Amino acid sequence: MTVVNKKELINSIAEKEDVPKSLVTDILNDTICEIKTALIEGKGVKLAGLGTFSTTEVQKRARRNKKTGELITPRPYRETTFDNAIAEIDVEFESVRGATFF
């Protein structure tokens, strides 16, 4: 699997849209910042055609210290998840990849 990093993404968008890289960088950084802010506030972020970011609160169960017998309750934490909307598209393309077009 090939991974596109942030710099390559910025270069690609700037080239396709014929705009300065600094503008694309600012827009992408602001977008990422807004997604992070929404997740911190407990909101979900749905990007049509890409997927949904959401957080859930996870509470681990209490355990006992083996030496002292003391009950230890871990603090709850938030876990970020991403539900991929593109996976559905990949299935459609998979059936087309082997086809011959005239």
Biotite code that builds the C-alpha atoms (Angstrom):
import biotite.structure as struc

atoms = struc.array([
    struc.Atom([0.000, 0.000, 0.000], chain_id="A", res_id=1, res_name="MET", atom_name="CA", element="C"),
    struc.Atom([1.348, 3.404, -0.956], chain_id="A", res_id=2, res_name="THR", atom_name="CA", element="C"),
    struc.Atom([0.848, 6.200, 1.555], chain_id="A", res_id=3, res_name="VAL", atom_name="CA", element="C"),
    struc.Atom([0.574, 9.861, 0.578], chain_id="A", res_id=4, res_name="VAL", atom_name="CA", element="C"),
    struc.Atom([1.971, 12.181, 3.219], chain_id="A", res_id=5, res_name="ASN", atom_name="CA", element="C"),
    struc.Atom([0.779, 15.706, 4.008], chain_id="A", res_id=6, res_name="LYS", atom_name="CA", element="C"),
    struc.Atom([3.468, 17.411, 1.901], chain_id="A", res_id=7, res_name="LYS", atom_name="CA", element="C"),
    struc.Atom([2.638, 15.302, -1.178], chain_id="A", res_id=8, res_name="GLU", atom_name="CA", element="C"),
    struc.Atom([-1.056, 16.003, -0.693], chain_id="A", res_id=9, res_name="LEU", atom_name="CA", element="C"),
    struc.Atom([-0.403, 19.750, -0.506], chain_id="A", res_id=10, res_name="ILE", atom_name="CA", element="C"),
    struc.Atom([1.787, 19.674, -3.619], chain_id="A", res_id=11, res_name="ASN", atom_name="CA", element="C"),
    struc.Atom([-0.812, 17.706, -5.567], chain_id="A", res_id=12, res_name="SER", atom_name="CA", element="C"),
    struc.Atom([-3.698, 20.027, -4.670], chain_id="A", res_id=13, res_name="ILE", atom_name="CA", element="C"),
    struc.Atom([-1.658, 23.169, -5.333], chain_id="A", res_id=14, res_name="ALA", atom_name="CA", element="C"),
    struc.Atom([-0.649, 21.866, -8.754], chain_id="A", res_id=15, res_name="GLU", atom_name="CA", element="C"),
    struc.Atom([-4.163, 20.739, -9.760], chain_id="A", res_id=16, res_name="LYS", atom_name="CA", element="C"),
    struc.Atom([-5.873, 23.929, -8.605], chain_id="A", res_id=17, res_name="GLU", atom_name="CA", element="C"),
    struc.Atom([-3.025, 26.265, -9.647], chain_id="A", res_id=18, res_name="ASP", atom_name="CA", element="C"),
    struc.Atom([-2.876, 28.011, -6.270], chain_id="A", res_id=19, res_name="VAL", atom_name="CA", element="C"),
    struc.Atom([0.096, 28.741, -3.979], chain_id="A", res_id=20, res_name="PRO", atom_name="CA", element="C"),
    struc.Atom([1.246, 25.907, -1.728], chain_id="A", res_id=21, res_name="LYS", atom_name="CA", element="C"),
    struc.Atom([1.086, 28.258, 1.254], chain_id="A", res_id=22, res_name="SER", atom_name="CA", element="C"),
    struc.Atom([-2.651, 28.742, 0.718], chain_id="A", res_id=23, res_name="LEU", atom_name="CA", element="C"),
    struc.Atom([-3.279, 24.999, 0.443], chain_id="A", res_id=24, res_name="VAL", atom_name="CA", element="C"),
    struc.Atom([-1.134, 24.407, 3.554], chain_id="A", res_id=25, res_name="THR", atom_name="CA", element="C"),
    struc.Atom([-3.136, 26.965, 5.549], chain_id="A", res_id=26, res_name="ASP", atom_name="CA", element="C"),
    struc.Atom([-6.457, 25.477, 4.424], chain_id="A", res_id=27, res_name="ILE", atom_name="CA", element="C"),
    struc.Atom([-5.381, 21.904, 5.194], chain_id="A", res_id=28, res_name="LEU", atom_name="CA", element="C"),
    struc.Atom([-3.974, 22.878, 8.606], chain_id="A", res_id=29, res_name="ASN", atom_name="CA", element="C"),
    struc.Atom([-7.176, 24.764, 9.462], chain_id="A", res_id=30, res_name="ASP", atom_name="CA", element="C"),
    struc.Atom([-9.269, 21.768, 8.383], chain_id="A", res_id=31, res_name="THR", atom_name="CA", element="C"),
    struc.Atom([-7.264, 19.392, 10.562], chain_id="A", res_id=32, res_name="ILE", atom_name="CA", element="C"),
    struc.Atom([-7.474, 21.835, 13.490], chain_id="A", res_id=33, res_name="CYS", atom_name="CA", element="C"),
    struc.Atom([-11.270, 22.080, 13.169], chain_id="A", res_id=34, res_name="GLU", atom_name="CA", element="C"),
    struc.Atom([-11.606, 18.282, 13.054], chain_id="A", res_id=35, res_name="ILE", atom_name="CA", element="C"),
    struc.Atom([-9.465, 17.958, 16.206], chain_id="A", res_id=36, res_name="LYS", atom_name="CA", element="C"),
    struc.Atom([-11.461, 20.684, 17.987], chain_id="A", res_id=37, res_name="THR", atom_name="CA", element="C"),
    struc.Atom([-14.771, 19.007, 17.166], chain_id="A", res_id=38, res_name="ALA", atom_name="CA", element="C"),
    struc.Atom([-13.493, 15.645, 18.419], chain_id="A", res_id=39, res_name="LEU", atom_name="CA", element="C"),
    struc.Atom([-12.211, 17.193, 21.658], chain_id="A", res_id=40, res_name="ILE", atom_name="CA", element="C"),
    struc.Atom([-15.671, 18.702, 22.199], chain_id="A", res_id=41, res_name="GLU", atom_name="CA", element="C"),
    struc.Atom([-17.199, 15.230, 21.739], chain_id="A", res_id=42, res_name="GLY", atom_name="CA", element="C"),
    struc.Atom([-18.705, 15.933, 18.328], chain_id="A", res_id=43, res_name="LYS", atom_name="CA", element="C"),
    struc.Atom([-18.464, 13.692, 15.285], chain_id="A", res_id=44, res_name="GLY", atom_name="CA", element="C"),
    struc.Atom([-17.179, 14.894, 11.915], chain_id="A", res_id=45, res_name="VAL", atom_name="CA", element="C"),
    struc.Atom([-18.703, 13.505, 8.733], chain_id="A", res_id=46, res_name="LYS", atom_name="CA", element="C"),
    struc.Atom([-16.922, 14.190, 5.438], chain_id="A", res_id=47, res_name="LEU", atom_name="CA", element="C"),
    struc.Atom([-19.132, 13.078, 2.547], chain_id="A", res_id=48, res_name="ALA", atom_name="CA", element="C"),
    struc.Atom([-17.348, 10.619, 0.300], chain_id="A", res_id=49, res_name="GLY", atom_name="CA", element="C"),
    struc.Atom([-14.501, 10.100, 2.776], chain_id="A", res_id=50, res_name="LEU", atom_name="CA", element="C"),
    struc.Atom([-15.888, 8.931, 6.108], chain_id="A", res_id=51, res_name="GLY", atom_name="CA", element="C"),
    struc.Atom([-16.813, 9.817, 9.674], chain_id="A", res_id=52, res_name="THR", atom_name="CA", element="C"),
    struc.Atom([-14.556, 10.663, 12.615], chain_id="A", res_id=53, res_name="PHE", atom_name="CA", element="C"),
    struc.Atom([-16.064, 10.052, 16.045], chain_id="A", res_id=54, res_name="SER", atom_name="CA", element="C"),
    struc.Atom([-15.039, 9.528, 19.654], chain_id="A", res_id=55, res_name="THR", atom_name="CA", element="C"),
    struc.Atom([-16.289, 7.087, 22.243], chain_id="A", res_id=56, res_name="THR", atom_name="CA", element="C"),
    struc.Atom([-15.552, 7.043, 25.946], chain_id="A", res_id=57, res_name="GLU", atom_name="CA", element="C"),
    struc.Atom([-13.840, 3.853, 27.039], chain_id="A", res_id=58, res_name="VAL", atom_name="CA", element="C"),
    struc.Atom([-13.912, 2.663, 30.630], chain_id="A", res_id=59, res_name="GLN", atom_name="CA", element="C"),
    struc.Atom([-11.600, -0.214, 31.474], chain_id="A", res_id=60, res_name="LYS", atom_name="CA", element="C"),
    struc.Atom([-12.851, -2.535, 34.171], chain_id="A", res_id=61, res_name="ARG", atom_name="CA", element="C"),
    struc.Atom([-11.531, -2.346, 37.700], chain_id="A", res_id=62, res_name="ALA", atom_name="CA", element="C"),
    struc.Atom([-8.725, -4.692, 38.739], chain_id="A", res_id=63, res_name="ARG", atom_name="CA", element="C"),
    struc.Atom([-7.060, -5.646, 42.003], chain_id="A", res_id=64, res_name="ARG", atom_name="CA", element="C"),
    struc.Atom([-3.434, -5.066, 42.938], chain_id="A", res_id=65, res_name="ASN", atom_name="CA", element="C"),
    struc.Atom([-2.021, -8.580, 43.469], chain_id="A", res_id=66, res_name="LYS", atom_name="CA", element="C"),
    struc.Atom([0.197, -7.572, 46.385], chain_id="A", res_id=67, res_name="LYS", atom_name="CA", element="C"),
    struc.Atom([-2.146, -5.316, 48.359], chain_id="A", res_id=68, res_name="THR", atom_name="CA", element="C"),
    struc.Atom([-5.575, -6.419, 47.153], chain_id="A", res_id=69, res_name="GLY", atom_name="CA", element="C"),
    struc.Atom([-6.431, -2.749, 46.544], chain_id="A", res_id=70, res_name="GLU", atom_name="CA", element="C"),
    struc.Atom([-9.088, -2.126, 43.891], chain_id="A", res_id=71, res_name="LEU", atom_name="CA", element="C"),
    struc.Atom([-7.671, -0.067, 41.009], chain_id="A", res_id=72, res_name="ILE", atom_name="CA", element="C"),
    struc.Atom([-10.111, 1.720, 38.717], chain_id="A", res_id=73, res_name="THR", atom_name="CA", element="C"),
    struc.Atom([-8.484, 3.146, 35.583], chain_id="A", res_id=74, res_name="PRO", atom_name="CA", element="C"),
    struc.Atom([-9.583, 6.572, 34.390], chain_id="A", res_id=75, res_name="ARG", atom_name="CA", element="C"),
    struc.Atom([-11.911, 6.603, 31.377], chain_id="A", res_id=76, res_name="PRO", atom_name="CA", element="C"),
    struc.Atom([-10.457, 7.897, 28.130], chain_id="A", res_id=77, res_name="TYR", atom_name="CA", element="C"),
    struc.Atom([-11.721, 8.871, 24.694], chain_id="A", res_id=78, res_name="ARG", atom_name="CA", element="C"),
    struc.Atom([-10.905, 6.747, 21.702], chain_id="A", res_id=79, res_name="GLU", atom_name="CA", element="C"),
    struc.Atom([-11.062, 8.229, 18.196], chain_id="A", res_id=80, res_name="THR", atom_name="CA", element="C"),
    struc.Atom([-12.438, 6.076, 15.402], chain_id="A", res_id=81, res_name="THR", atom_name="CA", element="C"),
    struc.Atom([-12.783, 6.593, 11.667], chain_id="A", res_id=82, res_name="PHE", atom_name="CA", element="C"),
    struc.Atom([-15.477, 4.840, 9.643], chain_id="A", res_id=83, res_name="ASP", atom_name="CA", element="C"),
    struc.Atom([-14.273, 4.650, 6.066], chain_id="A", res_id=84, res_name="ASN", atom_name="CA", element="C"),
    struc.Atom([-16.837, 5.509, 3.374], chain_id="A", res_id=85, res_name="ALA", atom_name="CA", element="C"),
    struc.Atom([-14.330, 4.726, 0.627], chain_id="A", res_id=86, res_name="ILE", atom_name="CA", element="C"),
    struc.Atom([-14.317, 0.982, 1.418], chain_id="A", res_id=87, res_name="ALA", atom_name="CA", element="C"),
    struc.Atom([-17.669, 0.729, -0.365], chain_id="A", res_id=88, res_name="GLU", atom_name="CA", element="C"),
    struc.Atom([-16.196, 2.384, -3.445], chain_id="A", res_id=89, res_name="ILE", atom_name="CA", element="C"),
    struc.Atom([-13.189, 0.008, -3.457], chain_id="A", res_id=90, res_name="ASP", atom_name="CA", element="C"),
    struc.Atom([-15.531, -2.967, -3.800], chain_id="A", res_id=91, res_name="VAL", atom_name="CA", element="C"),
    struc.Atom([-17.066, -1.420, -6.924], chain_id="A", res_id=92, res_name="GLU", atom_name="CA", element="C"),
    struc.Atom([-13.647, -0.780, -8.499], chain_id="A", res_id=93, res_name="PHE", atom_name="CA", element="C"),
    struc.Atom([-12.433, -4.286, -7.623], chain_id="A", res_id=94, res_name="GLU", atom_name="CA", element="C"),
    struc.Atom([-14.978, -5.803, -10.014], chain_id="A", res_id=95, res_name="SER", atom_name="CA", element="C"),
    struc.Atom([-13.920, -3.393, -12.779], chain_id="A", res_id=96, res_name="VAL", atom_name="CA", element="C"),
    struc.Atom([-10.140, -3.908, -12.470], chain_id="A", res_id=97, res_name="ARG", atom_name="CA", element="C"),
    struc.Atom([-10.099, -7.244, -14.312], chain_id="A", res_id=98, res_name="GLY", atom_name="CA", element="C"),
    struc.Atom([-12.486, -6.111, -17.056], chain_id="A", res_id=99, res_name="ALA", atom_name="CA", element="C"),
    struc.Atom([-11.356, -5.301, -20.579], chain_id="A", res_id=100, res_name="THR", atom_name="CA", element="C"),
    struc.Atom([-12.593, -2.066, -22.088], chain_id="A", res_id=101, res_name="PHE", atom_name="CA", element="C"),
    struc.Atom([-12.764, -1.490, -25.834], chain_id="A", res_id=102, res_name="PHE", atom_name="CA", element="C"),
])
